[in-house]
Amino acid sequence: MKDYNYYLFDFDGTLCDTTEGIFNSIIYSLECYGIKETDIEKLRYFVGPPLFESYKKIYNVSDEDAQWLIDKYRERYREKAAEESKIYGGIPEMLQRLKKDGKKIAIASSKPLYFVEEISKYHDIFKYYDFISAEDFKNNHSSKKDLINACLDFFGNPDECEVIMVGDRCYDIEGARAVGLDSAGAVYGFGTAEELTESGATYLLNSPEELY
């Protein structure tokens, strides 16, 4: 793999396996809404896209109800996010090596900033980040392209050839392509090799160590 100076990472499914907390909180929000969900494939769809988009697409709810479901989701997730998550094996070592080699590291995530910070601090990887581009609790609709552009702006808009986006879903790869960046698809996360390849990933990663 080519050497880059700036590494942008998705969070869920790329650095951290947040499945347990996300799934349990989605189930909780839907139960509050009167829906008992047992279809694991529907729950998997929520990992990657903004929650607002997922609730609307999967359950065909109104904008108002989608926001209500998000609020119920966060009601539980705020309490359980860190403890119901785990960092993928090799991630701390990979981040440490990037920093040691003078690389710049940023997060581009549809997850609210608060949760990215809290989970990262809980697992002691927050110290490796130079910047986090994420949502706030009032905005759930940013595209991955917008989140990536915020990272590039922070770093002074370096040449595209110096930057790579690492993520596990098509949204990450398509966002990178939209701004002219190379991308690495994290097959060890929630996306499949087929999804990431069809989206145009420059590389596929079977483990975090393969960044080197």
N, C-alpha and C positions, 0 to 999 in steps of 0.2 A: 504494500500500500504506500502511496505517496506520502511524504511528510508535509504536514500543515503547521501553521503558526497559531491558528484560532480554531478551537474545537467547541461547537455548539451542540448541546445535548438536550434531547427530550428528557422527561423525568420518569413518568409512569411507564414501566415496561422497558426502560432503557438503562437507567441507573438503579431503579428501585422497583421491586415487585410489591405493588400496592393492592393486589387483587382482593385479598381478604377484607380489607377496610372498605374498598369501593363496593364490592358486591354486597356486603352486609348493610351498608348504608343505602344502597339503591333499594334493596329489599325492604328496609325499614321505611323509606320514603313512600314506596308504592303501597305498602300495607296501610300507611296513614291515609292514603288516597283511595283505599278500597280494592287494591289489586294484589293478589297473592302470586308472586312470580317464582317459577321453578325452572324456567328455561335458561340454561347456562349460556346458550349462544346469544340470547338477548342481553344478558348481563355483560358478556364479553364486549359487546359493541360499545359499551360506555367507556372502555379504556382507550383513550386517544383523543376522540373528538370532544369539543366542549359539551358539558352536561346539557345545556339548553338545547343544542342541536339533537342530542341523543334522545332526550325525553320526547321531543316533538316528533322525531322520525319514527321511533319505536312504538310510542303509545298514542300518537296522533292527538296530542293535547294542545290546548290554546297556549299562546304566549304567557298569559297570566298564570295558567295552571302549571306550565313548565317552570316558571320562576318559583311558584309555591313548592313544587317538588324539590327544586334545588335547595330551597331554604330548609326543608325537612331533612334532606340528605346531609346538609352541613351541620344540622343540629346534632346528629349522631357522629358524623365523621370528625368533627372538631375534637371530640373526646377520645376517639379511638384511632385516629390516623397513624400516629407514630407507632403505637404498640402492635397494630395490625398491618405491619409492613416489614419488609426485609430487603436489604441491599443485595444485589446479585453478587455472587462470588467473583472476585477479581476486580470489582469496581474501585474499592479504595486504593488498591495497589496501582491500578491504571491511572487514576486521577493524580496520585502522588508522583508517578513517573512523569506525567505530562507537565506538572508544575516544576519538577526538578529540572526538566529540559527547557524551561522558560516559555512554555506554551501558555496561551490565554484560554480560559475556560468560561463558558457561559451556559446558562440554562434557558431554553426556549420552550415553555410549557403552557398548556391550556389550563393547568391546575392553578388555583389561587396562590398568590405569592406567599400568603401566610402558611399554607400547608407545605409548600416546597421548603420554606425556611425551617419550619418546626420538625419535619421528618428528617431533613438533612442534618440539622443540629443533633437530633436524637441519635442518629447513626454516625455522627462525627465526620461527615464529608462536606459540610457547609464551608469549612475553611479553605477548600480548594477552588471555590468559585470566585471569579472576578466580577461577574454580573449575573443577575437573574431577570429574565423577561418572562413575566407571567401575568395572570389576570388579577384583578382585585374583586372584591365581593359585589361591586356594583356593575361590573362588566363581564359578561360571560360569552361574548360573541367574537372575540378577536380571532382572525385566521392565523394559521401557522406562519404564513408569509409575513403578517404584521409583527408577530412575535420575533421572528428571525431578523426582520429589518430593525427592530429596536436594539437587538444585540449588535448588529453591524454599526448602527449609529453610535452606540456607546464606545465602540472600538475605533471610531473615526473613519468608518467605511473603508476598510482595507481592500486590497485587490481580491476579487473573488477566488482567484487561484490559491490564496493563502488560507481559505476557510473551508471547513467541512461541517456538515450537519449530520448528527448521529441520532437515529430514532428507530422505533420498532413498528410504526404504522405508515400506511400510504400517505397520511396527512403530512408527516415529517418529510418524506421524500418529495412529495409534490410541492411543499412549501419551499424546499431547498431549490428545486428546479425553477420555481417561479422567480427567484432572485439570482439565478445563475451559479448556484453553488454545487459542488460535489456533495455526495451523501453516502452514508454507510447505513445499511439496514440491519438492525439488531435482531437476527433470527431467534436468538435466545429469549426474546421478549414475547409480546402478545401477537405480533404479526407473523405471517408465514413467509417463507422464501418466495413463493409464487406472488403474493401480494406485493412484496417489496421489489421484486424484479420487474413486475408489470408496471409499477409506479416509476421505474427508471433509476433505481438505486445504483450508484457508481460501484459500490462494493457491498458484499454481504458479510456480516460478522456472526460467527457461531459462538463466540465468546468475547468478552471485553478485551482480553489480551491480544486479539487479532488486530486491534488498532495499531499495534506495532508489528 
